Amino acid sequence: MDYSFFLQPLFSSFIIAGLMLAGFIILAKKIKISDKRISKRHIHGGGVSRFGGVAIIVSFVIVIILDERLVVTTPLVGVLLASLAILFFGVIDDIRQLSWKYQLFFQLAVVTLVYFMGVKLQYVSNPLGGLFFFDSGLAYLLGLLISIIWIVFLMNVMNWVDGVDGVSGGITLIAAIAILVLSQKPEVNQPPIGIIAAALIGGLIIFLIYNFHPARIIAGTSGSMFMGFILAILAIFSGAKIATTLMVLAVPIVDALWVIAERLQFKKSIFAADRRHLHYRLLELGWSAKKICLFYYLITAIIAVLALNMRAMGKITTMAIVAAALIAILAMIAKKLDRKEECNIV
């Protein structure tokens, strides 16, 4: 596999995003930004720019548009338009703190846009062999439903995991690298997917340099939503490799499902922001932000390597084992924190 093919988009997005990030950081220091949401959802103080996602998206869009090796198709145009829409909506949300209802409506609008521009789940691999096509009748409607749930769910998953410096960006970087490697496998052989992934990777690398704890800039709503969106899209583009993406994102996905179950149990909105997520609970146990990042990176990287070397049936088995292990860990942490709280009360 010749990965030099992807160096141009990677370095281009790295440089463009780097210049923008440096500018945002300098601007944030000069105007002394104060963000009320940071104290509730992030572990750093004020004076930190929330516009890291703007740099990631702008560098991504510019590199994709200028790369002559990519054929401009209707689905690709849809993805670029949706990316810019996420940028503008995210900036508005970071400034005005919109409610979850506006966010969900926007996410559904974005999915509708890309779906009718050709970004749709046309088939999935059958674990027992062959493919299952969503081409007509009920199968078509099922494909539409899965596409909507898949993209919206990942947009929220990556938004929710963005609570500790470096976590969301690092997970997305590992997932993007896995997709790039996957695109070069003989059975997939999709260089355009690799180019798109490389354009994302470059921006993420320089972003993480500034975002690792203590962060000088964070992704904000635009960045975290975009990360989930583009990973969902790349999974669909790369031959419906949803199982691979599910495996790589196992930690934030299982954590999100666990938190949703808890919120439903306590009759709270599943979209309401709180501190039930795994990274917050690890903080309560005394873990440092850097230790939490390394935990997420290590688990995600190990699963990514496994995912790239497994067939469909093996992926399903591994996903089940990983999910069970993560649920057990979450349950143990919850019990430990409950005991800690009881001791504090006494």
WOFEN-V106826 format. One record per helix or strand of 2 or more residues. SS is the DSSP state (alpha for helix, beta for strand). FROM is the first residue (numbers start at 1). LEN is the number of residues. If there is no record, write none. Layout:
ss=SS from=FROM len=LEN
ss=SS from=FROM len=LEN
//
This chain:
ss=alpha from=3 len=29
ss=alpha from=36 len=6
ss=alpha from=52 len=15
ss=alpha from=74 len=23
ss=alpha from=100 len=17
ss=beta from=123 len=3
ss=beta from=131 len=3
ss=alpha from=137 len=24
ss=alpha from=167 len=17
ss=alpha from=191 len=21
ss=alpha from=220 len=18
ss=alpha from=242 len=7
ss=alpha from=250 len=16
ss=alpha from=278 len=7
ss=alpha from=289 len=19
ss=alpha from=312 len=34
//
